[in-house]
C-alpha cells in the first residue's frame, strides 16, 4: 500500500516543535495519580485536626502506604506481561477503592466541613472527626452497592429510535445491543449465561456486540464467552472489535465469535430485509486497530459501505463514540457504540467527556446521524459501578411511515 501523505525530510523531523508543558505533564500522570489517590484520603482522614490516638494514626498511615505500594505492583502483575488474574483482582479492587475514597475525601472534606463550620457544629476536632467518619461511611456504602451493581445482570433499557429514511417494512425492528462484557479475572461464566438468557427473552431481530468482549485472549476467556453462542436473533448476530481485543490477540476473538455463530463485521456490511424494505448493517474495526500492527485490521468506513445503495438507511457498529464524526460525514443514520461504560464510577464520566463526544444515551450529530452510546453490559477493572448502571439495550427502530394494517 502506497503512503500518499506528505512527508518531510528526517532533518525537519529532528527539528519538530517541542511538546507543550501540558503534554509533558501528561506523561507523568501514571506516576502522579496513584500518589494523589492514596495521599489525599490519608491526609483528610488522619491529619486534618482529628487528633486520633497515635496507634490509630500510625496504623491508618501504614494502611494507606501499603495501598499506594500494592496497587501499582498488582496492576502491573495482573495486566502486564504476567497476566496473573489474582493480582489483577487485587489491583483493580484497590484502584476502585482508592478512587471512591479520593472523590469523597475531596467532596466531604471541603463541602461538609464548610457546612459544619458555617452552622457552628462542634469544635474543630469534632468537625474533623465527623468528616472522617462520613467519608468512611459513604465510601463503604458506595463500594458495597457498586460491587452489587457491577455483578448483577444488567437491566434492559428500551429506546425508540426514529429514523427518517427507514422503510415502513422495517418499522418496529428490534435491535438488542450488548457491549463491553469484559470477561476477565473474575470468573463470570454464570453471569454470561444469565445475560444471554435475558437477551433471548427480548425476541430480537438483530443482536449486536460492539466490542471489548474480554480482557485476555480468546483461549483464556473461552469459558466465559461461550454462552454468547446461545444468543438468538431472527435475522442476524453481528460483532465488531473493541480496543481491548487489540490488547489480547484480536484475530483470536474474531475467529471465536465466528465459531459461536456471530458475524464479524470487519469493515463490511450485511443487508437486513423485511417487509420489502432493506437496512444496511455495517461495522468497522476499532479506531486503535491500525496502530496494533495486526495485518488487515483498521477502521475503514468506506470499505464497510462499499457496494451499499446510498439511498438505503445505514446502521453502523463502531466501538468508540468518537467515530461518529466519520459516520456523520458519510451520512450514516444510526451508530451504535460502547466503550465509555458511562464513566463506571462517578465522577469519572467527566474525564471520559474529554475523549468522547458522548458518554451514554442517544445523541444527534450533524443533520442526519444519531448515536447511541451504551453504558456497557459488564465492567472493566474495578468490580464497581457507582451511578453508572450497566445495561442491555433494546432499540426499537421507528419509520416515519408505519405499515398500514391489512
N, C-alpha and C positions, 0 to 999 in steps of 0.2 A: 504493500500500500504506500502510495507516494504522499509525503507530507507537503501540503501546499501552503502551509503557514509561513509568514515572513520570518526569516532568521537573521541574526546578526553575527558578525564575526566573534570568535571567542574573546578577542581583546575587549570588545564592547561589553560582553557579559561580565568580564572581570571588573569593569567599572560601573556595575549596576548600583543604583542608589541604595544607600544604607536603609535598613529597616527602621521604622518609626519606634519611639520608645514603647508604645503600646504593644507592638508586635514582639519586641524583645521581652517585655514583661510577660506576655502570654506563654513564652517558653518555660517560665518558672512556675506557672500555675500548679503543675503536678507536685511541686515541692512545697509551695506555699499553702495550698488548700488543706492538706491533712493537718498541718500545724494549727491553722485557724479553726478547723472543725473540732479539734480537741482542746486547744488552749482557751478559746472564748468561753465554753461551758465551764471549764475548770475555774477560770477567773470569777465568773458570775456566781457560781455555786459555792465557792470556798473562800474567796479573797476580797469580797466587796462589803465587808463590815459585819459578817455573820459571827465572827469570833467563836468559831467552833472549838471544842477541846482539841488540844494538839494531836492526840492519836487519830481523831476524826479527820483533821486537815491532812495529816501525813498519809493516812490510808486512802483518802479520796484523791490526793495528788498522785499517789502511786497507781491507782486505777486508770486515771487519765493518761499518764505516761505510758503505761502498758498498752492502752488502746492506741495511742499515737504510734508506738513501735510495731505493734502486732498487725494493725490494719494494712499498711502498705506491703509488709512482708507476706501476709496471707494472700493479698490480691495478686502479687507477682507470682507466687507459687501456684495459685489457683487458676489464673487466667494467662499466665505466661507459658513458657515452653513446657513446663512440667504438667500443667493441666490437672492438678490434684483437686478433685471435687471437694474433699473435706476442707481443704484450705480455702477454696473459693467460697464455700458456705460461710466460714468464719469471717473472711474478709468482707464479703458482701453484707453480712449482718452488721458488722461493725461500721461499715460505711453508712448504711441506712440509719443506724442508731445515732451516730455522730452528727448526721445531717439534721435529724429531728431535734437533738439536744442543742445544736448550734442555733437553729432557727428560733426555738422558743426561749433560749437564753437571751438572744438579742431582743426579741419582741417583749417578753415579760420583764427582762432586765431593764428595759427603758420605759415601756408604757405602764406596766403595773407599778413599778417603783415610783414613777411620776404621779400616778393616780393616788397611791398611798401617801405620798408626801403632801400633795395638794389637799387631801382630805384630812390630814393630820393624824393618821393612824399610827399609834405606837411610836417607840423611839427608833433611832437609826438601825440598831441591831435587830429589832423586831421586824422592821420593814425588809431588811436584807434576808432574814430567815423566811419570811412569808414568800418572798420572790423565789428563793432557792427551792422550797418545798413545792411551790406552784409549778416551777419548771420541771421538777422531777415527776410530779403527778401528771401533768399534761403530757409529757414525753412518754411516760409509761402507758398511759391510756391510749395515746395515738399509735404507739408501736404495737400494742396488743390488737387494737382494732384494725390497723393497717395490715398486720400479718393475716388476720382472718379475711380481709378484703382481697388480698393477693392470692390466697389459696382457694377461695371459693370458685365455683363455676360462674362465669360472668352472667349478668342479667342480659336479657335481649333488649336491644334498643331499636325500636321501629321508627323509620323515617320515610315519609313520602317525598319522592324527588320528581319534580315536574320538568320534563324535557320537551321543549317546543317542537323539536324535529322527530320525536318518537311517533311511530305509526300507531294507528288505532289497534292493530292486531297485537301489539306488544304492551298495551295498557294493562297495568296490574302485574307486570313481570316481577317475580320475587327474586331478589338478589341477596344472598347472605354473604357477609364479609367477616372473615376471621383473619387475624394478623398478629405478628409479634407473639407467637406462642412461646418462644424462648425456652424450649425444653433444655434443661441444664443439670447442674449439680444436684439439685433436689429432685428426686425421682417423682415424676408426675404422670406416670402411665395411667393410673386410675382416673386422675383429673382429665387427662386427654380423652379417655373413653367417655366420660360424662359430658365433656364439651361436644363431642361428636354426636352423642345421643340428643343433646339439645338442638344442635344444628338440624338433625334429621327430623325433629319434630316441627320444624318450620316449613317443611314441604317446599323447598326452594327450587326454582327453575335453574338458577345458576349459583354456584358456590365459588367464592374467590378467597384465595390466601395471598396476601400481599407481602409475604416475606418475613425474614427473621424467624424462621422455624425453630432454630435451636442455637445453643452455644456449645459447640463441639461438632465433631464430624458426624456424618450420617451413620457410619458404622457404630459409633459410640452411643448415639442417641436413638438408634433404630427402635428400641422397645417403646420409647415414649411417643415416637412419631407414627408407629404402625397403625394405631386406631384411626388415623386420617384416611386410611383405606376403606373404612366403613361408611364414610360420608356419602350421602345420596343427593342427587340432583336430577331433575327431569331432563335437563338439556346438557349441562357441562359442569365440570370442576376444573378450575384454572388457577395457575400459580405463577408468581414472579419472584425473583430473588430479592432479598434484602441485603443490607450491608453486612450483617453478621454471617451470612453464608460465605462471604468472601474472606472471613477470618478462619474458616473451617472447611476448606476444600469444597467450594460451591458446586462443582460439577457432580460431586457425590450426592448432594441434596437434589439437584435437578434429576439425576438418574433415579433416586429413591422415590421422588414424587411421581415420576413417570411410571415406575413399577407399581405404585399404590393406586394407579388409575387416574391421577391428576394430569392435566395437560399443561406442561410448562410453556408459557408464552414468552419465549426469549426473542424479543424484537420481531414478533409476528402477531397475526390475528386469526380469529375464527369468526364465522358468521353464525349468528343465532337467529333462527327464523321461527315465526309464529303468526298465525292468522294472516298470512300473506305479506307480512312486514318483516324487515331484517334489521338487526342490530350488529354493528361491528364490535367485537370484544377483543381488544388489543392489549398487549403487555410489553414492557421493556425491562431489561436488566436494571439493577440498582445503579445509581449515578457513580458509585465507587467502583463499579466492575472493571472499568478500563485500567484504573490505577492498580488493580490487584495483580496485573500481569498474566492473568489466565487467558489463554488464547481464545479468541472469538467472543469474549464477554465484554459488553459495553452497552450503554443506554443509547439506543438508536431508534428514535421515534419514526423517522422517515421509513426505515425498514419495517417497522411494525405495521405501518399503514399502507405499505406498498401493495398496490393492486386493489385496494378497497375503493368502492364507489364513494366519491366525495359528497354525494347527496345523502348518504346514509348516516344516521346518528352513530357516534362512537363512544363506547365506554372503555376507558383506559385504566389498566392496573400499573401503578408506579409506586414503589415502596415509600419514597420520601415526598412529602407535600411540596417541597420546593421545585419539583419537576413541573409543577403546574404552569410556570411561565412558558415553557416549551409547548405544553399541551394547549394552552390558550392561543399561542401563536399559530398552532396547526388547526385550530377550530374544533378541538375535542369537546364533546358535550358534557361528559362526566368523568372525572378522575377519582379513583379510589386509592387511598393511601393509609399508611400506618406510621410507624417509626417514632412518633413523639411520645407515646404512652400517656398523653395528656399531662405530661410532667411527672407522672407516677407518684412523687412525694412532694406535696406542696411545701414551698412555693417555687419549685424547680421549673415550673412552666414558664416563668418569666425569663429564664435563661434559654429555654427552648425557642422562645419567640425571637431571639437574636439570630437564630439559624434557619427557622422555618416560617413560612407565611401564615400558617395556621397551626393550632395546637390540637383542636378537636372540633368535630361537628361539620356542618355544611356551610360552605362559603362560596361567593361568586368571584370569578377572576376574568376580567375582560368582559366583552359583550355577550358571550355565549357560554363560557366554560364554568361548570360547577365543580367544586372539590369537596369530597367527603373525607375527613380525616378521622380515623378510628383511634380511640384511646388504647387500643390493643386488647388482646384476649388473655395474654399472660403477663409476665413481668420480667424485667431484666435485672440481674444482680441482686440488690437488696430485696428480700422477700416481704416487701411492704408496699401498700398503695394507700396514700393519705390524700383524701379529697380529689382523687383522680381514679374513679372506679373503672374496672375493666369492662369490656363489652363484647357481645356478639351482635352484629348489626344486621338487621333486616331492612333492606332498602326496597321499597315498592315503587317501581318506575311508573310514572303517570304521563299519559299522552294528552295533548290539548283536544284531541278528537277521540273520546272514548268510543268503543264499539257500540253499535246500536243493538238493542235486544231483538232477537229473532221474532 
